[in-house]
Amino acid sequence: MTRTAVISGGGTGIGLAIAERLAAQGDRVVLTGRREHVLAEAAKPLGATYVAADLATVEGARAVAAHVTEHHGSVDVIVANAGGNAARRAVPEGLTGLDRASWEWDANLRLNVLTAVHLVEGLKPLLGDGGRIVLFSSIAAYRGSGSGSYAGAKAALHPYAIDLSGELGPRGVTANVIAPGYIEDTEFFGTTMSPERRATLIDQTDDKRPGTPGDIAALTAWLASPEAGHVTAQIIQSNGGALAGR
């Protein structure tokens, strides 16, 4: 049976790798993100549809739901991949102390929690029995992120998945979280990754290599498969063994 999969942050990096993997196995893919030109370029070779939307807003989630309703009628797989660390982006000039902390926490909760919650809750009425929900956390949820706001935002998705599993499990729907470690070839670090930092992150792994978007795409595809129907309410790390304290 051909399924419909909605992937947020699907235009680049991990999201695009997931879209390519699911499309290759015959799923209908819907990409969503904020940058229409990026989505259009990514969608064309996949035969995918796309909708530009800011999922930090309710209006953005409603636009995605309307697109799915119009073009597909229902959804089988929801991949809430959109996110990032707001502190690595343009922080308003002059913010310090309490003001900066408040801005970072608010921005990261919107960027990482509300983008996932809005997408899932907006599509929940369209999610069929046996559906799959995959949320994205981070190794930072286990060992911190320096300022607390990014790690805290990602950690908030863990109980959300557990509650979703309890709510939707009787219909055969699973809800899981993937918590990646260092993944190369994404936009997450921007231009801030130094050779020294890269070497440190790789050295923290047991397999002595960086993760790739393909690693995460393969894990996502399995969690989204019929074979993974008894795996739910789990937070699954993919970081080469780079655990806290190693």
C-alpha positions as a printed Julia matrix, in Angstrom:
246×3 Matrix{Float64}:
  0.0    0.0    0.0
  1.33   3.42  -0.93
  1.56   5.69   2.08
  1.66   9.46   2.49
  4.53  10.85   4.58
  4.85  14.45   5.74
  8.37  15.59   6.62
  9.11  18.95   8.2
 12.48  20.49   7.54
 12.43  18.29   4.45
 14.36  20.52   2.09
 17.9   19.88   3.37
 20.08  17.68   5.55
 18.42  14.97   7.61
 14.91  15.84   6.44
 15.87  15.59   2.78
 17.67  12.27   3.36
 14.53  10.9    5.0
 12.39  12.16   2.13
 14.68  10.5   -0.4
 14.62   7.22   1.52
 10.83   7.11   1.86
 10.24   8.19  -1.74
 12.62   5.49  -2.96
 10.55   2.84  -1.21
  7.37   4.08  -2.85
  5.85   6.48  -0.33
  4.17   9.72  -1.41
  6.19  12.49   0.2
  5.06  15.93   1.32
  7.84  18.34   2.24
  7.31  21.34   4.47
  9.58  24.09   5.72
  9.89  27.86   5.69
 11.89  28.34   2.46
  9.78  27.74  -0.61
 12.65  27.8   -3.12
 14.54  25.14  -1.14
 11.45  22.94  -0.93
 10.71  23.32  -4.64
 14.24  22.24  -5.59
 14.16  19.28  -3.22
 10.66  18.12  -4.19
 11.12  17.99  -7.96
 13.38  14.91  -8.29
 11.31  13.09  -5.65
  7.98  13.69  -7.35
  6.93  15.16  -4.01
  4.5   17.92  -3.17
  5.46  20.69  -0.78
  4.02  23.52   1.26
  6.01  26.46   2.62
  4.89  27.09   6.2
  6.24  28.31   9.52
  5.31  25.5   11.89
  6.12  27.64  14.9
  2.69  29.14  14.21
 -0.75  27.54  14.28
 -1.44  29.06  10.87
  1.54  27.22   9.4
  0.29  23.89  10.71
 -3.18  24.57   9.33
 -1.66  25.28   5.92
  0.1   21.89   5.96
 -3.09  20.11   7.01
 -5.05  21.86   4.26
 -2.44  20.83   1.69
 -2.53  17.19   2.8
 -6.33  17.19   2.79
 -6.48  18.64  -0.71
 -3.78  16.53  -2.33
 -3.84  13.24  -0.38
 -6.83  13.12   1.93
 -4.96  11.49   4.82
 -1.48  10.92   6.22
  0.31   7.74   7.33
  3.72   8.98   8.5
  4.53  12.23  10.31
  8.21  13.12  10.63
  8.7   16.25  12.76
 12.31  16.97  11.85
 12.29  20.79  11.76
 14.32  22.51  14.46
 17.69  23.93  15.37
 19.47  25.94  18.02
 18.19  29.51  18.0
 21.32  30.64  19.85
 23.34  29.8   16.74
 21.19  32.14  14.67
 20.82  35.92  14.75
 20.24  36.9   18.38
 18.73  40.4   18.72
 21.48  42.92  19.33
 22.06  44.11  22.86
 20.43  41.24  24.72
 22.28  40.16  27.85
 21.58  38.36  31.1
 17.93  37.66  31.84
 16.74  39.23  28.6
 18.97  37.01  26.47
 18.08  33.89  28.44
 14.36  34.62  28.03
 14.77  35.2   24.3
 16.78  31.99  23.8
 14.33  29.83  25.75
 11.31  31.26  23.96
 12.98  30.95  20.55
 14.15  27.37  21.11
 10.8   26.22  22.46
  9.11  27.64  19.37
 11.73  26.26  16.99
 11.91  22.74  18.43
  8.79  22.03  20.46
  5.99  24.03  18.85
  7.08  23.1   15.32
  6.63  19.45  16.28
  3.48  19.87  18.35
  1.75  22.02  15.75
  2.58  19.59  12.95
  1.42  16.51  14.84
 -1.7   18.05  16.35
 -2.65  19.65  13.03
 -2.33  16.35  11.17
 -3.69  14.1   13.92
 -7.27  14.17  12.54
 -5.88  12.96   9.19
 -3.63  10.23  10.62
 -4.8    6.76   9.7
 -4.84   3.65  11.88
 -1.39   2.08  12.02
  0.23   5.46  11.43
  3.74   6.43  12.46
  4.98   9.53  14.27
  8.72  10.26  14.54
  9.96  13.25  16.53
 13.52  14.57  16.67
 15.45  15.24  19.86
 19.23  15.45  20.31
 22.11  14.04  22.32
 21.97  17.47  24.0
 18.8   16.37  25.8
 21.01  13.93  27.75
 24.13  15.98  28.35
 23.16  19.63  27.93
 23.86  22.19  25.25
 25.74  24.93  27.08
 22.9   27.38  27.64
 20.18  24.88  28.55
 17.48  26.17  26.22
 18.18  23.93  23.21
 18.69  20.83  25.33
 15.61  21.58  27.4
 13.48  22.1   24.32
 14.57  18.81  22.8
 14.01  16.94  26.07
 10.42  18.22  26.13
  9.64  16.04  23.13
 10.36  12.83  25.06
  7.25  12.87  27.28
  5.2   14.24  24.39
  5.97  11.08  22.37
  5.14   8.89  25.36
  1.77  10.62  25.76
  1.06  10.37  22.02
  1.8    6.66  22.16
 -0.63   6.2   25.01
 -3.32   8.21  23.26
 -2.99   6.72  19.78
 -1.6    3.26  20.51
 -5.03   1.59  20.57
 -5.3    2.49  16.87
 -1.95   0.9   16.08
 -0.19   4.26  15.84
  3.39   4.43  17.14
  5.19   7.53  18.4
  8.94   7.54  18.86
 11.82   9.98  19.19
 15.22   9.88  17.5
 18.03  11.66  19.37
 21.01  12.06  17.02
 24.54  12.93  18.0
 26.9   14.81  15.7
 25.61  14.56  12.13
 27.62  16.03   9.27
 26.29  17.6    6.06
 23.48  19.53   7.71
 22.86  23.24   8.32
 22.76  22.85  12.1
 26.21  24.25  12.89
 26.27  26.8   10.1
 29.81  28.15   9.83
 30.66  27.58  13.5
 32.22  24.11  13.22
 36.0   24.27  13.59
 38.32  21.38  12.69
 39.17  21.04  16.38
 35.52  20.81  17.45
 34.77  18.29  14.7
 37.69  16.13  15.8
 36.5   16.27  19.43
 32.97  15.21  18.52
 34.21  12.32  16.4
 36.62  11.21  19.13
 33.68  10.96  21.56
 32.16   8.19  19.45
 33.05   4.53  19.75
 33.08   3.99  15.99
 35.26   7.07  15.4
 33.2    8.61  12.65
 30.59  11.34  12.31
 26.98  10.42  11.77
 25.42  11.05   8.38
 21.92  12.05   7.29
 21.7    8.59   5.72
 22.19   6.97   9.14
 19.18   8.84  10.49
 17.13   8.27   7.35
 17.61   4.51   7.65
 16.52   4.54  11.3
 13.52   6.72  10.51
 12.45   4.47   7.66
 12.52   1.46   9.96
 10.56   3.19  12.73
  8.03   4.22  10.08
  7.73   0.68   8.71
  5.0   -1.87   9.44
  7.69  -4.11  10.97
  8.25  -1.6   13.79
  4.65  -1.74  14.97
  5.54  -2.9   18.5
  8.2   -0.22  19.02
  6.57   2.88  20.5
  7.1    5.48  23.25
 10.88   5.06  22.8
 13.7    7.6   22.64
 16.32   6.06  20.38
 19.83   7.49  20.28
 21.98   7.42  17.17
 25.37   8.81  18.07
 28.03   6.14  17.64
 28.22   5.62  21.4
 28.97   9.25  22.25
 27.22   9.16  25.62
 27.51  11.61  28.51
 30.69  11.28  30.53
 32.7    9.32  27.98
